[in-house]
């Protein structure tokens, strides 16, 4: 049987805890979003650098 949405969410949150430490869920999501935005910005800068 496939995992439920609740099980997927808990697995995802556990992966975030493993990556960022044992923080409250809201803080984990904030840290994850900040790191995601930084990665996107880094990729965009690298793309601009390669195309100039």
mmCIF file as gemmi writes it, N, C-alpha and C atoms, coordinates in Angstrom:
data_model
loop_
_atom_site.group_PDB
_atom_site.id
_atom_site.type_symbol
_atom_site.label_atom_id
_atom_site.label_alt_id
_atom_site.label_comp_id
_atom_site.label_asym_id
_atom_site.label_entity_id
_atom_site.label_seq_id
_atom_site.pdbx_PDB_ins_code
_atom_site.Cartn_x
_atom_site.Cartn_y
_atom_site.Cartn_z
_atom_site.occupancy
_atom_site.B_iso_or_equiv
_atom_site.pdbx_formal_charge
_atom_site.auth_seq_id
_atom_site.auth_asym_id
_atom_site.pdbx_PDB_model_num
ATOM 1 N N . UNK Axp A 1 ? 0.844 -1.188 0 1 0 ? 1 A 1
ATOM 2 C CA . UNK Axp A 1 ? 0 0 0 1 0 ? 1 A 1
ATOM 3 C C . UNK Axp A 1 ? 0.89 1.253 0 1 0 ? 1 A 1
ATOM 4 N N . UNK Axp A 2 ? 0.504 2.248 -0.758 1 0 ? 2 A 1
ATOM 5 C CA . UNK Axp A 2 ? 1.272 3.486 -0.869 1 0 ? 2 A 1
ATOM 6 C C . UNK Axp A 2 ? 1.177 4.291 0.428 1 0 ? 2 A 1
ATOM 7 N N . UNK Axp A 3 ? 2.228 5.045 0.733 1 0 ? 3 A 1
ATOM 8 C CA . UNK Axp A 3 ? 2.184 5.892 1.93 1 0 ? 3 A 1
ATOM 9 C C . UNK Axp A 3 ? 1.091 6.954 1.816 1 0 ? 3 A 1
ATOM 10 N N . UNK Axp A 4 ? 0.534 7.31 2.944 1 0 ? 4 A 1
ATOM 11 C CA . UNK Axp A 4 ? -0.478 8.364 2.971 1 0 ? 4 A 1
ATOM 12 C C . UNK Axp A 4 ? 0.208 9.726 2.904 1 0 ? 4 A 1
ATOM 13 N N . UNK Axp A 5 ? -0.569 10.753 2.637 1 0 ? 5 A 1
ATOM 14 C CA . UNK Axp A 5 ? -0.028 12.106 2.608 1 0 ? 5 A 1
ATOM 15 C C . UNK Axp A 5 ? 0.616 12.454 3.952 1 0 ? 5 A 1
ATOM 16 N N . UNK Axp A 6 ? -0.02 12.05 5.039 1 0 ? 6 A 1
ATOM 17 C CA . UNK Axp A 6 ? 0.524 12.317 6.371 1 0 ? 6 A 1
ATOM 18 C C . UNK Axp A 6 ? 1.885 11.636 6.541 1 0 ? 6 A 1
ATOM 19 N N . UNK Axp A 7 ? 2.013 10.399 6.046 1 0 ? 7 A 1
ATOM 20 C CA . UNK Axp A 7 ? 3.288 9.686 6.148 1 0 ? 7 A 1
ATOM 21 C C . UNK Axp A 7 ? 4.367 10.37 5.303 1 0 ? 7 A 1
ATOM 22 N N . UNK Axp A 8 ? 4.011 10.812 4.098 1 0 ? 8 A 1
ATOM 23 C CA . UNK Axp A 8 ? 4.971 11.523 3.254 1 0 ? 8 A 1
ATOM 24 C C . UNK Axp A 8 ? 5.431 12.811 3.934 1 0 ? 8 A 1
ATOM 25 N N . UNK Axp A 9 ? 4.474 13.546 4.52 1 0 ? 9 A 1
ATOM 26 C CA . UNK Axp A 9 ? 4.819 14.799 5.197 1 0 ? 9 A 1
ATOM 27 C C . UNK Axp A 9 ? 5.777 14.531 6.347 1 0 ? 9 A 1
ATOM 28 N N . UNK Axp A 10 ? 5.516 13.5 7.133 1 0 ? 10 A 1
ATOM 29 C CA . UNK Axp A 10 ? 6.387 13.188 8.264 1 0 ? 10 A 1
ATOM 30 C C . UNK Axp A 10 ? 7.779 12.774 7.785 1 0 ? 10 A 1
ATOM 31 N N . UNK Axp A 11 ? 7.843 12.019 6.705 1 0 ? 11 A 1
ATOM 32 C CA . UNK Axp A 11 ? 9.153 11.63 6.148 1 0 ? 11 A 1
ATOM 33 C C . UNK Axp A 11 ? 9.921 12.853 5.679 1 0 ? 11 A 1
ATOM 34 N N . UNK Axp A 12 ? 9.223 13.782 5.024 1 0 ? 12 A 1
ATOM 35 C CA . UNK Axp A 12 ? 9.852 14.999 4.529 1 0 ? 12 A 1
ATOM 36 C C . UNK Axp A 12 ? 10.358 15.846 5.697 1 0 ? 12 A 1
ATOM 37 N N . UNK Axp A 13 ? 9.509 15.994 6.718 1 0 ? 13 A 1
ATOM 38 C CA . UNK Axp A 13 ? 9.934 16.764 7.891 1 0 ? 13 A 1
ATOM 39 C C . UNK Axp A 13 ? 11.123 16.095 8.574 1 0 ? 13 A 1
ATOM 40 N N . UNK Axp A 14 ? 11.138 14.766 8.625 1 0 ? 14 A 1
ATOM 41 C CA . UNK Axp A 14 ? 12.268 14.063 9.233 1 0 ? 14 A 1
ATOM 42 C C . UNK Axp A 14 ? 13.541 14.298 8.424 1 0 ? 14 A 1
ATOM 43 N N . UNK Axp A 15 ? 13.429 14.31 7.115 1 0 ? 15 A 1
ATOM 44 C CA . UNK Axp A 15 ? 14.597 14.591 6.272 1 0 ? 15 A 1
ATOM 45 C C . UNK Axp A 15 ? 15.109 16.008 6.525 1 0 ? 15 A 1
ATOM 46 N N . UNK Axp A 16 ? 14.189 16.962 6.704 1 0 ? 16 A 1
ATOM 47 C CA . UNK Axp A 16 ? 14.604 18.327 7.032 1 0 ? 16 A 1
ATOM 48 C C . UNK Axp A 16 ? 15.282 18.372 8.394 1 0 ? 16 A 1
ATOM 49 N N . UNK Axp A 17 ? 14.745 17.636 9.371 1 0 ? 17 A 1
ATOM 50 C CA . UNK Axp A 17 ? 15.374 17.59 10.697 1 0 ? 17 A 1
ATOM 51 C C . UNK Axp A 17 ? 16.785 17.013 10.592 1 0 ? 17 A 1
ATOM 52 N N . UNK Axp A 18 ? 16.922 15.959 9.799 1 0 ? 18 A 1
ATOM 53 C CA . UNK Axp A 18 ? 18.237 15.343 9.622 1 0 ? 18 A 1
ATOM 54 C C . UNK Axp A 18 ? 19.222 16.324 8.993 1 0 ? 18 A 1
ATOM 55 N N . UNK Axp A 19 ? 18.738 17.152 8.065 1 0 ? 19 A 1
ATOM 56 C CA . UNK Axp A 19 ? 19.599 18.096 7.364 1 0 ? 19 A 1
ATOM 57 C C . UNK Axp A 19 ? 19.89 19.356 8.169 1 0 ? 19 A 1
ATOM 58 N N . UNK Axp A 20 ? 18.922 19.827 8.946 1 0 ? 20 A 1
ATOM 59 C CA . UNK Axp A 20 ? 19.042 21.139 9.585 1 0 ? 20 A 1
ATOM 60 C C . UNK Axp A 20 ? 19.03 21.103 11.108 1 0 ? 20 A 1
ATOM 61 N N . UNK Axp A 21 ? 18.936 19.943 11.693 1 0 ? 21 A 1
ATOM 62 C CA . UNK Axp A 21 ? 18.895 19.853 13.142 1 0 ? 21 A 1
ATOM 63 C C . UNK Axp A 21 ? 17.472 19.753 13.652 1 0 ? 21 A 1
ATOM 64 N N . UNK Axp A 22 ? 17.352 19.541 14.934 1 0 ? 22 A 1
ATOM 65 C CA . UNK Axp A 22 ? 16.042 19.318 15.55 1 0 ? 22 A 1
ATOM 66 C C . UNK Axp A 22 ? 15.413 20.656 15.929 1 0 ? 22 A 1
ATOM 67 N N . UNK Axp A 23 ? 14.758 21.279 14.949 1 0 ? 23 A 1
ATOM 68 C CA . UNK Axp A 23 ? 14.093 22.563 15.149 1 0 ? 23 A 1
ATOM 69 C C . UNK Axp A 23 ? 12.586 22.356 15.122 1 0 ? 23 A 1
ATOM 70 N N . UNK Axp A 24 ? 11.821 23.32 15.64 1 0 ? 24 A 1
ATOM 71 C CA . UNK Axp A 24 ? 10.361 23.241 15.487 1 0 ? 24 A 1
ATOM 72 C C . UNK Axp A 24 ? 9.993 23.214 13.999 1 0 ? 24 A 1
ATOM 73 N N . UNK Axp A 25 ? 8.872 22.592 13.666 1 0 ? 25 A 1
ATOM 74 C CA . UNK Axp A 25 ? 8.479 22.414 12.265 1 0 ? 25 A 1
ATOM 75 C C . UNK Axp A 25 ? 8.46 23.73 11.492 1 0 ? 25 A 1
ATOM 76 N N . UNK Axp A 26 ? 7.908 24.79 12.073 1 0 ? 26 A 1
ATOM 77 C CA . UNK Axp A 26 ? 7.835 26.074 11.369 1 0 ? 26 A 1
ATOM 78 C C . UNK Axp A 26 ? 9.227 26.612 11.066 1 0 ? 26 A 1
ATOM 79 N N . UNK Axp A 27 ? 10.15 26.448 11.997 1 0 ? 27 A 1
ATOM 80 C CA . UNK Axp A 27 ? 11.524 26.905 11.787 1 0 ? 27 A 1
ATOM 81 C C . UNK Axp A 27 ? 12.21 26.059 10.715 1 0 ? 27 A 1
ATOM 82 N N . UNK Axp A 28 ? 11.965 24.748 10.722 1 0 ? 28 A 1
ATOM 83 C CA . UNK Axp A 28 ? 12.519 23.88 9.678 1 0 ? 28 A 1
ATOM 84 C C . UNK Axp A 28 ? 12.066 24.341 8.302 1 0 ? 28 A 1
ATOM 85 N N . UNK Axp A 29 ? 10.782 24.643 8.169 1 0 ? 29 A 1
ATOM 86 C CA . UNK Axp A 29 ? 10.248 25.08 6.883 1 0 ? 29 A 1
ATOM 87 C C . UNK Axp A 29 ? 10.85 26.415 6.463 1 0 ? 29 A 1
ATOM 88 N N . UNK Axp A 30 ? 11.053 27.324 7.416 1 0 ? 30 A 1
ATOM 89 C CA . UNK Axp A 30 ? 11.653 28.625 7.107 1 0 ? 30 A 1
ATOM 90 C C . UNK Axp A 30 ? 13.093 28.448 6.631 1 0 ? 30 A 1
ATOM 91 N N . UNK Axp A 31 ? 13.868 27.638 7.358 1 0 ? 31 A 1
ATOM 92 C CA . UNK Axp A 31 ? 15.264 27.392 6.983 1 0 ? 31 A 1
ATOM 93 C C . UNK Axp A 31 ? 15.332 26.741 5.602 1 0 ? 31 A 1
ATOM 94 N N . UNK Axp A 32 ? 14.47 25.758 5.373 1 0 ? 32 A 1
ATOM 95 C CA . UNK Axp A 32 ? 14.448 25.072 4.082 1 0 ? 32 A 1
ATOM 96 C C . UNK Axp A 32 ? 14.143 26.052 2.95 1 0 ? 32 A 1
ATOM 97 N N . UNK Axp A 33 ? 13.163 26.917 3.147 1 0 ? 33 A 1
ATOM 98 C CA . UNK Axp A 33 ? 12.789 27.884 2.115 1 0 ? 33 A 1
ATOM 99 C C . UNK Axp A 33 ? 13.926 28.872 1.858 1 0 ? 33 A 1
ATOM 100 N N . UNK Axp A 34 ? 14.605 29.33 2.911 1 0 ? 34 A 1
ATOM 101 C CA . UNK Axp A 34 ? 15.739 30.242 2.733 1 0 ? 34 A 1
ATOM 102 C C . UNK Axp A 34 ? 16.839 29.577 1.913 1 0 ? 34 A 1
ATOM 103 N N . UNK Axp A 35 ? 17.162 28.33 2.244 1 0 ? 35 A 1
ATOM 104 C CA . UNK Axp A 35 ? 18.203 27.607 1.511 1 0 ? 35 A 1
ATOM 105 C C . UNK Axp A 35 ? 17.779 27.352 0.068 1 0 ? 35 A 1
ATOM 106 N N . UNK Axp A 36 ? 16.507 27.066 -0.159 1 0 ? 36 A 1
ATOM 107 C CA . UNK Axp A 36 ? 16.013 26.854 -1.522 1 0 ? 36 A 1
ATOM 108 C C . UNK Axp A 36 ? 16.143 28.137 -2.34 1 0 ? 36 A 1
ATOM 109 N N . UNK Axp A 37 ? 15.745 29.262 -1.758 1 0 ? 37 A 1
ATOM 110 C CA . UNK Axp A 37 ? 15.847 30.545 -2.464 1 0 ? 37 A 1
ATOM 111 C C . UNK Axp A 37 ? 17.297 30.887 -2.778 1 0 ? 37 A 1
ATOM 112 N N . UNK Axp A 38 ? 18.192 30.616 -1.832 1 0 ? 38 A 1
ATOM 113 C CA . UNK Axp A 38 ? 19.611 30.885 -2.056 1 0 ? 38 A 1
ATOM 114 C C . UNK Axp A 38 ? 20.152 30.018 -3.19 1 0 ? 38 A 1
ATOM 115 N N . UNK Axp A 39 ? 19.749 28.759 -3.231 1 0 ? 39 A 1
ATOM 116 C CA . UNK Axp A 39 ? 20.202 27.859 -4.299 1 0 ? 39 A 1
ATOM 117 C C . UNK Axp A 39 ? 19.7 28.338 -5.658 1 0 ? 39 A 1
ATOM 118 N N . UNK Axp A 40 ? 18.457 28.792 -5.713 1 0 ? 40 A 1
ATOM 119 C CA . UNK Axp A 40 ? 17.908 29.312 -6.971 1 0 ? 40 A 1
ATOM 120 C C . UNK Axp A 40 ? 18.693 30.551 -7.4 1 0 ? 40 A 1
ATOM 121 N N . UNK Axp A 41 ? 18.956 31.453 -6.475 1 0 ? 41 A 1
ATOM 122 C CA . UNK Axp A 41 ? 19.708 32.668 -6.796 1 0 ? 41 A 1
ATOM 123 C C . UNK Axp A 41 ? 21.121 32.319 -7.267 1 0 ? 41 A 1
ATOM 124 N N . UNK Axp A 42 ? 21.753 31.352 -6.619 1 0 ? 42 A 1
ATOM 125 C CA . UNK Axp A 42 ? 23.096 30.926 -7.025 1 0 ? 42 A 1
ATOM 126 C C . UNK Axp A 42 ? 23.087 30.368 -8.441 1 0 ? 42 A 1
ATOM 127 N N . UNK Axp A 43 ? 22.084 29.542 -8.754 1 0 ? 43 A 1
ATOM 128 C CA . UNK Axp A 43 ? 21.983 28.978 -10.107 1 0 ? 43 A 1
ATOM 129 C C . UNK Axp A 43 ? 21.758 30.077 -11.142 1 0 ? 43 A 1
ATOM 130 N N . UNK Axp A 44 ? 20.917 31.055 -10.805 1 0 ? 44 A 1
ATOM 131 C CA . UNK Axp A 44 ? 20.658 32.154 -11.737 1 0 ? 44 A 1
ATOM 132 C C . UNK Axp A 44 ? 21.923 32.973 -11.976 1 0 ? 44 A 1
ATOM 133 N N . UNK Axp A 45 ? 22.692 33.249 -10.92 1 0 ? 45 A 1
ATOM 134 C CA . UNK Axp A 45 ? 23.945 33.991 -11.074 1 0 ? 45 A 1
ATOM 135 C C . UNK Axp A 45 ? 24.933 33.205 -11.938 1 0 ? 45 A 1
ATOM 136 N N . UNK Axp A 46 ? 25.032 31.908 -11.707 1 0 ? 46 A 1
ATOM 137 C CA . UNK Axp A 46 ? 25.937 31.077 -12.498 1 0 ? 46 A 1
ATOM 138 C C . UNK Axp A 46 ? 25.495 31.057 -13.959 1 0 ? 46 A 1
ATOM 139 N N . UNK Axp A 47 ? 24.216 30.976 -14.2 1 0 ? 47 A 1
ATOM 140 C CA . UNK Axp A 47 ? 23.69 30.993 -15.564 1 0 ? 47 A 1
ATOM 141 C C . UNK Axp A 47 ? 24.029 32.325 -16.239 1 0 ? 47 A 1
ATOM 142 N N . UNK Axp A 48 ? 23.851 33.43 -15.527 1 0 ? 48 A 1
ATOM 143 C CA . UNK Axp A 48 ? 24.178 34.746 -16.074 1 0 ? 48 A 1
ATOM 144 C C . UNK Axp A 48 ? 25.674 34.848 -16.373 1 0 ? 48 A 1
ATOM 145 N N . UNK Axp A 49 ? 26.492 34.33 -15.473 1 0 ? 49 A 1
ATOM 146 C CA . UNK Axp A 49 ? 27.944 34.384 -15.651 1 0 ? 49 A 1
ATOM 147 C C . UNK Axp A 49 ? 28.354 33.608 -16.902 1 0 ? 49 A 1
ATOM 148 N N . UNK Axp A 50 ? 27.751 32.453 -17.116 1 0 ? 50 A 1
ATOM 149 C CA . UNK Axp A 50 ? 28.108 31.626 -18.265 1 0 ? 50 A 1
ATOM 150 C C . UNK Axp A 50 ? 27.621 32.222 -19.576 1 0 ? 50 A 1
ATOM 151 N N . UNK Axp A 51 ? 26.595 33.04 -19.524 1 0 ? 51 A 1
ATOM 152 C CA . UNK Axp A 51 ? 26.019 33.598 -20.748 1 0 ? 51 A 1
ATOM 153 C C . UNK Axp A 51 ? 26.469 35.024 -21.039 1 0 ? 51 A 1
ATOM 154 N N . UNK Axp A 52 ? 27.504 35.491 -20.359 1 0 ? 52 A 1
ATOM 155 C CA . UNK Axp A 52 ? 27.998 36.849 -20.64 1 0 ? 52 A 1
ATOM 156 C C . UNK Axp A 52 ? 29.408 36.795 -21.162 1 0 ? 52 A 1
